[in-house]
């Protein structure tokens, strides 16, 4: 299980190489998605 603060998982072929894949995670409660807004001030 991932820690609650983990919302993005990035992957690359080798250390120092370009990032190739991003998996974005989002919480849900039952069948409802929980929107996590990032407020910029």
C-alpha positions in Angstrom: 0.0 0.0 0.0 1.3 3.5 -0.9 1.4 6.3 1.6 -1.5 8.7 1.5 0.7 11.5 0.2 1.6 9.5 -3.0 -0.4 10.9 -5.9 2.0 10.5 -8.8 4.2 7.6 -9.8 6.9 8.3 -12.4 9.0 5.8 -14.4 12.0 5.9 -16.6 14.2 3.3 -18.4 17.4 4.2 -16.5 18.7 6.5 -13.9 19.3 10.0 -15.4 17.2 9.2 -18.5 14.0 11.1 -19.4 10.8 10.3 -17.6 8.7 8.0 -19.8 5.5 7.3 -17.9 3.4 9.0 -15.2 0.6 7.3 -13.3 -1.7 9.7 -11.5 -3.7 8.4 -8.5 -6.9 9.9 -7.1 -8.9 9.0 -4.0 -12.5 7.8 -4.2 -15.2 7.1 -1.6 -17.4 4.3 -2.9 -18.4 5.4 -6.4 -17.6 9.1 -5.8 -14.3 10.7 -6.8 -12.7 13.0 -4.2 -11.3 16.1 -5.9 -8.1 17.4 -4.4 -7.7 21.0 -5.6 -4.3 22.7 -5.4 -4.9 26.3 -4.5 -2.3 28.7 -5.8 -2.0 32.0 -4.0 
